[in-house]
Amino acid sequence: MRLRKAARRVSQIYDHHLEATGLTITQFGVLASLVSADRVAIGPLAEQLCMDPTTLTRNLQPLHRQGLVVIEPDRRDRRVRWVSLSDTGRQAFDAARPAWREAQSHIRKLVGDDETATLHDALDHFLERIAE
């Protein structure tokens, strides 16, 4: 429960800072994952984000409606859908980055620099150990 509570509280902090951009921290994370990719299938993107593909699809819908991402079926396999960042999505991501940095700074001030680095290392190790 502690880990879930901490995750929810951190999400609340990010969402508060990102509120004026119209993005949630989950949406920002999806856009961030797409920034360096030309296009990616939903399955591998979900895996990268440690998210269920169905949950990712649900999170992509508002981004698609807003024109921030493009979702298109594969021509050879209709079960596969490709996701890419639109120009509008890249602009939204770039516009939201300062708010994301403010949230990062806010959390770092709350936790402390040394503790933040220790926490990052511990979380990286934890994620490696629980990877499926």
Secondary structure, 3 states (H helix, E strand, C coil): CHHHHHHHHHHHHHHHHHHHHCCCHHHHHHHHHHHCCCCEEHHHHHHHCCCCHHHHHHHHHHHHHCCCEEEEECCCCCCCEEEEECHHHHHHHHHHHHHHHHHHHHHHHHHCHHHHHHHHHHHHHHHHHHCC
